[in-house]
């Protein structure tokens, strides 16, 4: 027979609110980019919470954090539970953090009830799952799983030129443990807030994930000619922003021709010299597509390039 129990809702909510104070924004949001000072503070907080729960915390060389509760069977594979504590720029308090806090609360409940599990349990906080400050997304888990080369990812830079490995060292979270599985893992479970409208539209409280979307990203730069916006006739203009806008509108239209779950986004744009009186000389913008099917993603990419 399998025992079932509920989490302590009050403690869970209080812990969620406590973590949300680190990097809090006006209006109840969260700005806690990976390897920032706020990320360092929440990592320190996470370490204290795990140690108070009797967990042994280790940090690997890419900053991924694992908090371990031993099981009764030394030959049983470890169950990994968690998510990430970094946020999108000015995002919400639940994305990622809920999975980490829920895993922590799960372990607390095991302690409170005196439950000894056969499998070891580890609560994990992955480094840079969001991919907002450094690209790509799912970076820490990708390095750990062998999908990314660690030296290549160490050399990634943010928009200010800060190097990822240097930032890891600056906040004190470049650990000594190898960024790879060092034992057999039985399973991985991640509780996550839904970020779309599907559950609400379906009238459902919870969903079970059967797959995850893949994505393709890129950036395009258009070069034009800067001129004064007053005296330059329209037929003499080489406006980089107008050219960019044509492509951006096509990016918006492509998903509707491919699939019900395909999405396309331009999330970043930089125009130079960015003056109300000057025709834009250079414009850089990003494009991205996501879909559960790899063939659909590749088709979207080919259409942008064409």
Short mmCIF file of the C-alpha atoms (twelve columns), coordinates in Angstrom:
data_MODEL
# 
_entry.id   MODEL 
# 
loop_
_atom_site.group_PDB 
_atom_site.id 
_atom_site.type_symbol 
_atom_site.label_atom_id 
_atom_site.label_alt_id 
_atom_site.label_comp_id 
_atom_site.label_asym_id 
_atom_site.label_seq_id 
_atom_site.Cartn_x 
_atom_site.Cartn_y 
_atom_site.Cartn_z 
_atom_site.pdbx_PDB_model_num 
ATOM 1   C CA . UNK A 1   0.000   0.000  0.000   1 
ATOM 2   C CA . UNK A 2   1.221   3.500  -0.790  1 
ATOM 3   C CA . UNK A 3   0.853   6.200  1.863   1 
ATOM 4   C CA . UNK A 4   -0.463  9.551  0.681   1 
ATOM 5   C CA . UNK A 5   -0.372  12.905 2.417   1 
ATOM 6   C CA . UNK A 6   -0.883  16.570 1.719   1 
ATOM 7   C CA . UNK A 7   1.705   19.299 1.954   1 
ATOM 8   C CA . UNK A 8   1.467   21.952 4.642   1 
ATOM 9   C CA . UNK A 9   -0.282  24.601 2.542   1 
ATOM 10  C CA . UNK A 10  0.362   27.480 4.939   1 
ATOM 11  C CA . UNK A 11  4.069   26.722 5.162   1 
ATOM 12  C CA . UNK A 12  4.311   26.213 1.411   1 
ATOM 13  C CA . UNK A 13  2.677   29.580 0.690   1 
ATOM 14  C CA . UNK A 14  4.798   31.334 3.319   1 
ATOM 15  C CA . UNK A 15  7.980   29.889 1.798   1 
ATOM 16  C CA . UNK A 16  6.890   30.955 -1.680  1 
ATOM 17  C CA . UNK A 17  6.360   34.492 -0.440  1 
ATOM 18  C CA . UNK A 18  9.691   34.473 1.356   1 
ATOM 19  C CA . UNK A 19  11.659  33.573 -1.781  1 
ATOM 20  C CA . UNK A 20  9.641   36.110 -3.794  1 
ATOM 21  C CA . UNK A 21  10.963  38.933 -1.627  1 
ATOM 22  C CA . UNK A 22  14.422  38.366 -3.112  1 
ATOM 23  C CA . UNK A 23  14.370  40.359 -6.336  1 
ATOM 24  C CA . UNK A 24  10.792  41.561 -5.824  1 
ATOM 25  C CA . UNK A 25  9.371   44.211 -8.149  1 
ATOM 26  C CA . UNK A 26  6.502   46.644 -7.761  1 
ATOM 27  C CA . UNK A 27  3.165   44.997 -8.371  1 
ATOM 28  C CA . UNK A 28  4.143   41.581 -7.037  1 
ATOM 29  C CA . UNK A 29  6.576   40.497 -9.736  1 
ATOM 30  C CA . UNK A 30  10.124  39.146 -9.719  1 
ATOM 31  C CA . UNK A 31  13.361  40.248 -11.396 1 
ATOM 32  C CA . UNK A 32  16.047  37.687 -10.533 1 
ATOM 33  C CA . UNK A 33  18.252  37.075 -13.539 1 
ATOM 34  C CA . UNK A 34  20.711  34.221 -13.395 1 
ATOM 35  C CA . UNK A 35  24.069  34.879 -11.666 1 
ATOM 36  C CA . UNK A 36  22.941  38.341 -10.557 1 
ATOM 37  C CA . UNK A 37  23.267  39.600 -6.992  1 
ATOM 38  C CA . UNK A 38  19.619  38.665 -6.433  1 
ATOM 39  C CA . UNK A 39  20.351  35.151 -7.703  1 
ATOM 40  C CA . UNK A 40  23.228  34.895 -5.226  1 
ATOM 41  C CA . UNK A 41  20.932  35.940 -2.370  1 
ATOM 42  C CA . UNK A 42  18.243  33.426 -3.275  1 
ATOM 43  C CA . UNK A 43  20.877  30.686 -3.592  1 
ATOM 44  C CA . UNK A 44  22.125  31.555 -0.112  1 
ATOM 45  C CA . UNK A 45  18.524  31.429 1.119   1 
ATOM 46  C CA . UNK A 46  17.940  28.074 -0.580  1 
ATOM 47  C CA . UNK A 47  21.082  26.647 1.028   1 
ATOM 48  C CA . UNK A 48  19.905  27.694 4.488   1 
ATOM 49  C CA . UNK A 49  16.437  26.215 3.957   1 
ATOM 50  C CA . UNK A 50  17.879  22.903 2.786   1 
ATOM 51  C CA . UNK A 51  20.407  22.667 5.609   1 
ATOM 52  C CA . UNK A 52  17.664  23.451 8.137   1 
ATOM 53  C CA . UNK A 53  15.752  20.495 6.669   1 
ATOM 54  C CA . UNK A 54  18.772  18.231 7.225   1 
ATOM 55  C CA . UNK A 55  19.807  18.044 3.588   1 
ATOM 56  C CA . UNK A 56  23.402  17.865 2.391   1 
ATOM 57  C CA . UNK A 57  23.967  20.596 -0.215  1 
ATOM 58  C CA . UNK A 58  26.500  20.360 -3.018  1 
ATOM 59  C CA . UNK A 59  27.155  22.699 -5.952  1 
ATOM 60  C CA . UNK A 60  28.598  21.531 -9.233  1 
ATOM 61  C CA . UNK A 61  31.056  23.428 -11.443 1 
ATOM 62  C CA . UNK A 62  28.233  25.038 -13.419 1 
ATOM 63  C CA . UNK A 63  26.412  26.256 -10.316 1 
ATOM 64  C CA . UNK A 64  23.672  23.609 -10.295 1 
ATOM 65  C CA . UNK A 65  22.637  22.980 -6.678  1 
ATOM 66  C CA . UNK A 66  21.637  19.586 -5.260  1 
ATOM 67  C CA . UNK A 67  20.276  19.045 -1.734  1 
ATOM 68  C CA . UNK A 68  20.288  15.366 -0.771  1 
ATOM 69  C CA . UNK A 69  18.180  13.282 1.613   1 
ATOM 70  C CA . UNK A 70  19.508  9.730  1.853   1 
ATOM 71  C CA . UNK A 71  17.312  6.666  1.388   1 
ATOM 72  C CA . UNK A 72  17.328  3.281  3.071   1 
ATOM 73  C CA . UNK A 73  18.527  1.286  0.050   1 
ATOM 74  C CA . UNK A 74  22.123  2.072  -0.978  1 
ATOM 75  C CA . UNK A 75  21.493  0.470  -4.381  1 
ATOM 76  C CA . UNK A 76  18.320  2.431  -5.179  1 
ATOM 77  C CA . UNK A 77  18.525  5.192  -7.782  1 
ATOM 78  C CA . UNK A 78  18.084  8.790  -6.686  1 
ATOM 79  C CA . UNK A 79  14.835  10.657 -7.333  1 
ATOM 80  C CA . UNK A 80  15.532  14.215 -8.481  1 
ATOM 81  C CA . UNK A 81  12.864  16.855 -7.761  1 
ATOM 82  C CA . UNK A 82  13.017  20.587 -8.381  1 
ATOM 83  C CA . UNK A 83  13.302  23.310 -11.002 1 
ATOM 84  C CA . UNK A 84  15.058  26.705 -11.051 1 
ATOM 85  C CA . UNK A 85  15.197  29.925 -9.022  1 
ATOM 86  C CA . UNK A 86  16.291  32.356 -11.752 1 
ATOM 87  C CA . UNK A 87  13.525  34.429 -13.341 1 
ATOM 88  C CA . UNK A 88  12.645  36.130 -16.580 1 
ATOM 89  C CA . UNK A 89  13.205  39.902 -16.634 1 
ATOM 90  C CA . UNK A 90  10.387  41.331 -14.536 1 
ATOM 91  C CA . UNK A 91  8.561   38.024 -14.506 1 
ATOM 92  C CA . UNK A 92  6.281   36.275 -12.046 1 
ATOM 93  C CA . UNK A 93  7.066   34.679 -8.687  1 
ATOM 94  C CA . UNK A 94  5.945   31.137 -9.564  1 
ATOM 95  C CA . UNK A 95  7.851   30.312 -12.753 1 
ATOM 96  C CA . UNK A 96  10.535  27.836 -11.715 1 
ATOM 97  C CA . UNK A 97  10.521  28.807 -8.062  1 
ATOM 98  C CA . UNK A 98  7.325   26.883 -7.362  1 
ATOM 99  C CA . UNK A 99  8.998   23.648 -8.423  1 
ATOM 100 C CA . UNK A 100 11.952  24.232 -6.104  1 
ATOM 101 C CA . UNK A 101 9.811   25.274 -3.127  1 
ATOM 102 C CA . UNK A 102 7.392   22.366 -3.663  1 
ATOM 103 C CA . UNK A 103 10.318  19.934 -3.664  1 
ATOM 104 C CA . UNK A 104 11.644  21.510 -0.464  1 
ATOM 105 C CA . UNK A 105 8.220   21.287 1.161   1 
ATOM 106 C CA . UNK A 106 7.938   17.633 0.089   1 
ATOM 107 C CA . UNK A 107 11.156  16.857 1.961   1 
ATOM 108 C CA . UNK A 108 9.980   18.814 5.006   1 
ATOM 109 C CA . UNK A 109 6.810   16.711 5.077   1 
ATOM 110 C CA . UNK A 110 8.825   13.510 4.931   1 
ATOM 111 C CA . UNK A 111 10.824  14.775 7.897   1 
ATOM 112 C CA . UNK A 112 7.742   15.833 9.858   1 
ATOM 113 C CA . UNK A 113 6.142   12.429 9.389   1 
ATOM 114 C CA . UNK A 114 9.314   10.464 10.057  1 
ATOM 115 C CA . UNK A 115 9.176   8.817  6.649   1 
ATOM 116 C CA . UNK A 116 12.279  7.018  5.402   1 
ATOM 117 C CA . UNK A 117 12.219  6.573  1.651   1 
ATOM 118 C CA . UNK A 118 13.933  3.658  -0.055  1 
ATOM 119 C CA . UNK A 119 15.295  5.933  -2.775  1 
ATOM 120 C CA . UNK A 120 17.461  8.948  -1.991  1 
ATOM 121 C CA . UNK A 121 15.748  12.243 -2.810  1 
ATOM 122 C CA . UNK A 122 17.570  15.308 -4.151  1 
ATOM 123 C CA . UNK A 123 16.110  18.798 -4.486  1 
ATOM 124 C CA . UNK A 124 17.698  20.558 -7.466  1 
ATOM 125 C CA . UNK A 125 18.068  24.199 -8.511  1 
ATOM 126 C CA . UNK A 126 19.318  24.407 -12.106 1 
ATOM 127 C CA . UNK A 127 21.506  27.296 -13.278 1 
ATOM 128 C CA . UNK A 128 20.035  29.557 -15.970 1 
ATOM 129 C CA . UNK A 129 17.004  27.613 -17.087 1 
ATOM 130 C CA . UNK A 130 15.439  30.808 -18.446 1 
ATOM 131 C CA . UNK A 131 18.198  31.795 -20.856 1 
ATOM 132 C CA . UNK A 132 17.361  35.485 -20.542 1 
ATOM 133 C CA . UNK A 133 20.725  36.878 -19.459 1 
ATOM 134 C CA . UNK A 134 22.888  34.190 -21.083 1 
ATOM 135 C CA . UNK A 135 21.785  32.008 -23.983 1 
ATOM 136 C CA . UNK A 136 20.776  29.231 -24.459 1 
ATOM 137 C CA . UNK A 137 17.940  28.378 -22.108 1 
ATOM 138 C CA . UNK A 138 18.069  25.211 -19.966 1 
ATOM 139 C CA . UNK A 139 21.787  25.804 -19.813 1 
ATOM 140 C CA . UNK A 140 22.694  24.297 -16.447 1 
ATOM 141 C CA . UNK A 141 20.582  21.186 -16.918 1 
ATOM 142 C CA . UNK A 142 21.867  20.919 -20.493 1 
ATOM 143 C CA . UNK A 143 25.493  20.920 -19.363 1 
ATOM 144 C CA . UNK A 144 24.692  18.402 -16.619 1 
ATOM 145 C CA . UNK A 145 22.905  16.096 -19.071 1 
ATOM 146 C CA . UNK A 146 25.741  16.275 -21.608 1 
ATOM 147 C CA . UNK A 147 23.801  18.259 -24.225 1 
ATOM 148 C CA . UNK A 148 26.171  21.263 -23.988 1 
ATOM 149 C CA . UNK A 149 29.945  21.561 -23.711 1 
ATOM 150 C CA . UNK A 150 30.816  23.236 -20.431 1 
ATOM 151 C CA . UNK A 151 33.755  25.255 -21.757 1 
ATOM 152 C CA . UNK A 152 31.609  26.657 -24.549 1 
ATOM 153 C CA . UNK A 153 28.898  27.627 -22.072 1 
ATOM 154 C CA . UNK A 154 31.422  29.164 -19.670 1 
ATOM 155 C CA . UNK A 155 32.366  31.595 -22.435 1 
ATOM 156 C CA . UNK A 156 28.823  32.899 -23.062 1 
ATOM 157 C CA . UNK A 157 28.426  36.632 -22.498 1 
ATOM 158 C CA . UNK A 158 25.485  38.829 -21.599 1 
ATOM 159 C CA . UNK A 159 24.606  42.097 -23.336 1 
ATOM 160 C CA . UNK A 160 27.053  43.975 -21.099 1 
ATOM 161 C CA . UNK A 161 29.926  41.654 -22.048 1 
ATOM 162 C CA . UNK A 162 30.042  39.807 -18.725 1 
ATOM 163 C CA . UNK A 163 31.389  36.278 -19.125 1 
ATOM 164 C CA . UNK A 164 29.319  33.493 -17.560 1 
ATOM 165 C CA . UNK A 165 32.148  31.685 -15.785 1 
ATOM 166 C CA . UNK A 166 33.362  34.968 -14.281 1 
ATOM 167 C CA . UNK A 167 29.867  35.712 -12.990 1 
ATOM 168 C CA . UNK A 168 29.626  32.233 -11.458 1 
ATOM 169 C CA . UNK A 169 32.846  32.917 -9.607  1 
ATOM 170 C CA . UNK A 170 31.801  36.443 -8.650  1 
ATOM 171 C CA . UNK A 171 28.686  35.281 -6.824  1 
ATOM 172 C CA . UNK A 172 30.551  32.336 -5.275  1 
ATOM 173 C CA . UNK A 173 28.635  29.526 -6.939  1 
ATOM 174 C CA . UNK A 174 31.134  27.829 -9.186  1 
ATOM 175 C CA . UNK A 175 31.256  24.568 -7.282  1 
ATOM 176 C CA . UNK A 176 33.802  21.772 -7.137  1 
ATOM 177 C CA . UNK A 177 31.607  18.840 -8.121  1 
ATOM 178 C CA . UNK A 178 31.486  17.645 -11.755 1 
ATOM 179 C CA . UNK A 179 28.573  19.053 -13.768 1 
ATOM 180 C CA . UNK A 180 27.349  15.600 -14.763 1 
ATOM 181 C CA . UNK A 181 25.374  12.710 -13.260 1 
ATOM 182 C CA . UNK A 182 27.664  10.904 -10.855 1 
ATOM 183 C CA . UNK A 183 25.221  8.092  -10.051 1 
ATOM 184 C CA . UNK A 184 22.119  6.378  -11.397 1 
ATOM 185 C CA . UNK A 185 18.927  8.429  -11.218 1 
ATOM 186 C CA . UNK A 186 15.571  6.712  -10.894 1 
ATOM 187 C CA . UNK A 187 13.359  9.602  -11.988 1 
ATOM 188 C CA . UNK A 188 13.018  13.349 -12.318 1 
ATOM 189 C CA . UNK A 189 9.892   15.274 -11.333 1 
ATOM 190 C CA . UNK A 190 9.286   18.987 -11.844 1 
ATOM 191 C CA . UNK A 191 6.143   20.718 -10.662 1 
ATOM 192 C CA . UNK A 192 5.691   23.853 -12.770 1 
ATOM 193 C CA . UNK A 193 3.191   26.650 -13.114 1 
ATOM 194 C CA . UNK A 194 1.435   26.582 -16.458 1 
ATOM 195 C CA . UNK A 195 2.456   29.661 -18.450 1 
ATOM 196 C CA . UNK A 196 -0.323  29.553 -21.016 1 
ATOM 197 C CA . UNK A 197 -4.151  29.518 -21.048 1 
ATOM 198 C CA . UNK A 198 -4.713  25.821 -21.797 1 
ATOM 199 C CA . UNK A 199 -5.685  24.542 -18.343 1 
ATOM 200 C CA . UNK A 200 -8.043  27.453 -17.771 1 
ATOM 201 C CA . UNK A 201 -9.662  26.996 -21.169 1 
ATOM 202 C CA . UNK A 202 -10.085 23.278 -20.470 1 
ATOM 203 C CA . UNK A 203 -11.486 23.858 -16.979 1 
ATOM 204 C CA . UNK A 204 -8.712  21.671 -15.524 1 
ATOM 205 C CA . UNK A 205 -6.735  22.176 -12.310 1 
ATOM 206 C CA . UNK A 206 -3.655  20.174 -13.248 1 
ATOM 207 C CA . UNK A 207 -2.068  18.633 -16.313 1 
ATOM 208 C CA . UNK A 208 0.535   15.949 -16.907 1 
ATOM 209 C CA . UNK A 209 3.260   16.953 -19.347 1 
ATOM 210 C CA . UNK A 210 3.729   14.453 -22.171 1 
ATOM 211 C CA . UNK A 211 6.333   16.455 -24.099 1 
ATOM 212 C CA . UNK A 212 8.059   19.790 -24.307 1 
ATOM 213 C CA . UNK A 213 8.418   22.199 -27.183 1 
ATOM 214 C CA . UNK A 214 11.687  22.576 -28.999 1 
ATOM 215 C CA . UNK A 215 12.815  25.954 -30.242 1 
ATOM 216 C CA . UNK A 216 15.053  27.750 -32.690 1 
ATOM 217 C CA . UNK A 217 16.464  31.237 -32.107 1 
ATOM 218 C CA . UNK A 218 18.380  33.697 -34.202 1 
ATOM 219 C CA . UNK A 219 19.184  37.365 -34.779 1 
ATOM 220 C CA . UNK A 220 19.149  39.503 -37.904 1 
ATOM 221 C CA . UNK A 221 20.847  42.854 -38.517 1 
ATOM 222 C CA . UNK A 222 19.729  45.219 -41.268 1 
ATOM 223 C CA . UNK A 223 22.096  47.945 -42.456 1 
ATOM 224 C CA . UNK A 224 20.691  51.146 -43.935 1 
ATOM 225 C CA . UNK A 225 21.812  54.769 -44.096 1 
ATOM 226 C CA . UNK A 226 21.324  57.389 -41.421 1 
ATOM 227 C CA . UNK A 227 19.806  60.648 -42.678 1 
ATOM 228 C CA . UNK A 228 17.895  63.561 -41.194 1 
ATOM 229 C CA . UNK A 229 14.204  62.759 -41.092 1 
ATOM 230 C CA . UNK A 230 13.203  66.237 -42.267 1 
ATOM 231 C CA . UNK A 231 14.968  66.979 -45.551 1 
ATOM 232 C CA . UNK A 232 15.475  63.410 -46.847 1 
ATOM 233 C CA . UNK A 233 12.818  62.483 -49.476 1 
ATOM 234 C CA . UNK A 234 11.128  59.122 -49.076 1 
ATOM 235 C CA . UNK A 235 12.546  57.782 -52.333 1 
ATOM 236 C CA . UNK A 236 16.107  58.515 -51.126 1 
ATOM 237 C CA . UNK A 237 15.765  56.664 -47.856 1 
ATOM 238 C CA . UNK A 238 17.468  53.396 -46.894 1 
ATOM 239 C CA . UNK A 239 15.581  52.754 -43.657 1 
ATOM 240 C CA . UNK A 240 16.852  49.717 -41.748 1 
ATOM 241 C CA . UNK A 241 13.880  49.742 -39.406 1 
ATOM 242 C CA . UNK A 242 11.315  49.519 -42.190 1 
ATOM 243 C CA . UNK A 243 13.137  46.520 -43.641 1 
ATOM 244 C CA . UNK A 244 13.261  44.899 -40.215 1 
ATOM 245 C CA . UNK A 245 9.572   45.562 -39.662 1 
ATOM 246 C CA . UNK A 246 8.684   43.694 -42.845 1 
ATOM 247 C CA . UNK A 247 10.427  40.586 -41.548 1 
ATOM 248 C CA . UNK A 248 9.007   40.960 -38.027 1 
ATOM 249 C CA . UNK A 249 5.449   40.976 -39.360 1 
ATOM 250 C CA . UNK A 250 6.203   37.829 -41.348 1 
ATOM 251 C CA . UNK A 251 7.533   36.146 -38.189 1 
ATOM 252 C CA . UNK A 252 4.182   36.919 -36.593 1 
ATOM 253 C CA . UNK A 253 2.316   35.289 -39.504 1 
ATOM 254 C CA . UNK A 254 4.408   32.148 -40.010 1 
ATOM 255 C CA . UNK A 255 3.036   30.146 -37.021 1 
ATOM 256 C CA . UNK A 256 -0.527  30.348 -38.326 1 
ATOM 257 C CA . UNK A 257 0.533   28.485 -41.452 1 
ATOM 258 C CA . UNK A 258 2.352   25.659 -39.678 1 
ATOM 259 C CA . UNK A 259 0.528   24.216 -36.667 1 
ATOM 260 C CA . UNK A 260 -1.876  24.740 -33.784 1 
ATOM 261 C CA . UNK A 261 0.961   24.821 -31.234 1 
ATOM 262 C CA . UNK A 262 3.546   26.780 -33.244 1 
ATOM 263 C CA . UNK A 263 4.473   30.185 -31.829 1 
ATOM 264 C CA . UNK A 264 6.829   32.842 -33.157 1 
ATOM 265 C CA . UNK A 265 8.271   35.823 -31.329 1 
ATOM 266 C CA . UNK A 266 10.458  38.864 -31.807 1 
ATOM 267 C CA . UNK A 267 11.395  39.764 -28.253 1 
ATOM 268 C CA . UNK A 268 14.418  42.027 -28.695 1 
ATOM 269 C CA . UNK A 269 15.069  44.937 -31.017 1 
ATOM 270 C CA . UNK A 270 17.874  47.499 -31.097 1 
ATOM 271 C CA . UNK A 271 17.811  50.486 -33.466 1 
ATOM 272 C CA . UNK A 272 20.684  52.869 -34.127 1 
ATOM 273 C CA . UNK A 273 21.009  55.773 -33.643 1 
ATOM 274 C CA . UNK A 274 17.548  55.478 -32.025 1 
ATOM 275 C CA . UNK A 275 16.662  59.153 -32.420 1 
ATOM 276 C CA . UNK A 276 13.274  60.634 -33.326 1 
ATOM 277 C CA . UNK A 277 14.924  62.847 -35.965 1 
ATOM 278 C CA . UNK A 278 17.204  60.276 -37.640 1 
ATOM 279 C CA . UNK A 279 16.373  57.544 -40.145 1 
ATOM 280 C CA . UNK A 280 17.565  54.260 -38.575 1 
ATOM 281 C CA . UNK A 281 20.934  53.159 -39.900 1 
ATOM 282 C CA . UNK A 282 21.221  49.744 -38.245 1 
ATOM 283 C CA . UNK A 283 18.602  47.515 -36.658 1 
ATOM 284 C CA . UNK A 284 19.135  44.169 -34.933 1 
ATOM 285 C CA . UNK A 285 16.267  41.988 -33.752 1 
ATOM 286 C CA . UNK A 286 15.771  38.423 -32.584 1 
ATOM 287 C CA . UNK A 287 13.413  35.781 -33.872 1 
ATOM 288 C CA . UNK A 288 12.286  32.553 -32.250 1 
ATOM 289 C CA . UNK A 289 9.894   29.702 -32.945 1 
ATOM 290 C CA . UNK A 290 8.652   26.916 -30.691 1 
ATOM 291 C CA . UNK A 291 6.699   23.763 -31.450 1 
ATOM 292 C CA . UNK A 292 6.581   20.162 -30.179 1 
ATOM 293 C CA . UNK A 293 7.622   18.865 -33.623 1 
ATOM 294 C CA . UNK A 294 11.209  19.298 -34.805 1 
ATOM 295 C CA . UNK A 295 10.196  19.314 -38.473 1 
ATOM 296 C CA . UNK A 296 7.838   22.245 -37.869 1 
ATOM 297 C CA . UNK A 297 10.565  24.228 -36.124 1 
ATOM 298 C CA . UNK A 298 12.970  23.618 -38.981 1 
ATOM 299 C CA . UNK A 299 10.353  24.714 -41.511 1 
ATOM 300 C CA . UNK A 300 9.786   27.965 -39.610 1 
ATOM 301 C CA . UNK A 301 13.526  28.609 -39.522 1 
ATOM 302 C CA . UNK A 302 13.891  28.005 -43.248 1 
ATOM 303 C CA . UNK A 303 11.075  30.438 -43.981 1 
ATOM 304 C CA . UNK A 304 12.770  33.209 -41.995 1 
ATOM 305 C CA . UNK A 305 16.066  32.621 -43.733 1 
ATOM 306 C CA . UNK A 306 14.341  32.599 -47.127 1 
# 
